[in-house]
Amino acid sequence: DTAGASTGTPRRSTTVKISDLTGDRGLLKVLHDLPTHLQLRKFKRKGKIDIHGQEGDYAKILVDSYLEILRAMCPHLHTNDIMSKLGNLASKKELRVFIQNMRNSARND
């Protein structure tokens, strides 16, 4: 019986690394794709974003958009596991510096 024997297929990593967050499928994807996911034109009035009276709809779209990006970043993990692993990485200096650089870049644009 070969139960438990390796099949030669590499197992997917269940870790989330800082490089996952700083790569093209991580925070950069959020920066570039989130506005498209949010479909903000639904909430525009007189050329400005106005969610008054539609907060629930906006929140649902926002959460769904983040979940979609999370699932794309780590399709092999359950959403709760991804959130837990992200929470553990949030205190890492390398990630904090990356996020601060993103903020500074957004302010300068």
URHU-V731940 format. One record per pair of residues at least 6 apart in sequence whose ideal C-beta (glycine too) atoms are under 8 Angstrom apart, sorted by the first residue. I is the first residue (numbers start at 1). J is the second residue. If there is no record, write none. Layout:
I,J
I,J
This chain:
12,76
13,76
14,76
14,77
14,81
15,85
16,73
16,74
16,77
16,82
16,85
16,86
16,89
17,89
18,89
18,92
18,94
18,95
18,98
20,26
20,73
20,74
21,27
21,73
21,86
21,89
21,95
21,98
22,28
22,94
22,95
22,98
25,72
25,73
26,73
27,98
27,99
27,102
29,69
29,72
29,73
30,66
30,69
31,102
31,106
33,69
34,65
34,66
34,69
37,61
37,64
37,65
37,68
37,69
38,58
38,61
38,62
38,65
39,61
40,49
42,57
43,49
43,50
43,51
43,54
43,58
44,50
51,57
51,58
67,79
70,79
70,82
70,83
71,79
73,82
74,82
77,85
89,95
90,96
